[in-house]
Amino acid sequence: MMAPERGSALVESIFGIVFLMILSLGVAQLALTLYGRNVVIASAHEGARAATELGRDSGEAEAIALRTTRSATGSLVDDLEIEVVTEPAGDDDLVTVRLRGRLAAVGPVPITIPVETQASSVRLGEVD
């Protein structure tokens, strides 16, 4: 005769619940990682756009990119480095904003993910 399997449903339920919880937290971590990456990309574009506006300089572009990233992500992006480069391109200026950082570990997988992006914009020269 087979031995009774008392309590096996409880143990199987616990394993199932733990598996689903880890899976759910992993999906949430993936969503936050993609959100942080998208915010860093948008911040680079915003900084480049700001640098091409009349009366703006590279320092203001860097401040805008930093403020945009920090206000949207909080502490999700660590070790953020911002570099603004202005190069002449004929009568115009090419402004490039580069952002580098690490997306913080949030969720069941304790890894940080490096993120790097750049955006460029053209500041038109004087029109006669």
Secondary structure in CASP SS format (residue, H / E / C, confidence):
PFRMAT SS
TARGET T0000
AUTHOR 0000-0000-0000
METHOD secondary structure of the structure
MODEL  1
M C 1.00
M C 1.00
A C 1.00
P C 1.00
E C 1.00
R C 1.00
G C 1.00
S H 1.00
A H 1.00
L H 1.00
V H 1.00
E H 1.00
S H 1.00
I H 1.00
F H 1.00
G H 1.00
I H 1.00
V H 1.00
F H 1.00
L H 1.00
M H 1.00
I H 1.00
L H 1.00
S H 1.00
L H 1.00
G H 1.00
V H 1.00
A H 1.00
Q H 1.00
L H 1.00
A H 1.00
L H 1.00
T H 1.00
L H 1.00
Y H 1.00
G H 1.00
R H 1.00
N H 1.00
V H 1.00
V H 1.00
I H 1.00
A H 1.00
S H 1.00
A H 1.00
H H 1.00
E H 1.00
G H 1.00
A H 1.00
R H 1.00
A H 1.00
A H 1.00
T H 1.00
E C 1.00
L C 1.00
G C 1.00
R C 1.00
D C 1.00
S H 1.00
G H 1.00
E H 1.00
A H 1.00
E H 1.00
A H 1.00
I H 1.00
A H 1.00
L H 1.00
R H 1.00
T H 1.00
T H 1.00
R H 1.00
S H 1.00
A H 1.00
T H 1.00
G C 1.00
S C 1.00
L C 1.00
V E 1.00
D E 1.00
D E 1.00
L E 1.00
E E 1.00
I E 1.00
E E 1.00
V E 1.00
V E 1.00
T E 1.00
E E 1.00
P E 1.00
A E 1.00
G C 1.00
D C 1.00
D E 1.00
D E 1.00
L E 1.00
V E 1.00
T E 1.00
V E 1.00
R E 1.00
L E 1.00
R E 1.00
G E 1.00
R E 1.00
L E 1.00
A C 1.00
A C 1.00
V C 1.00
G C 1.00
P C 1.00
V C 1.00
P C 1.00
I C 1.00
T C 1.00
I E 1.00
P E 1.00
V E 1.00
E E 1.00
T E 1.00
Q E 1.00
A E 1.00
S E 1.00
S E 1.00
V E 1.00
R E 1.00
L C 1.00
G C 1.00
E C 1.00
V C 1.00
D C 1.00
END
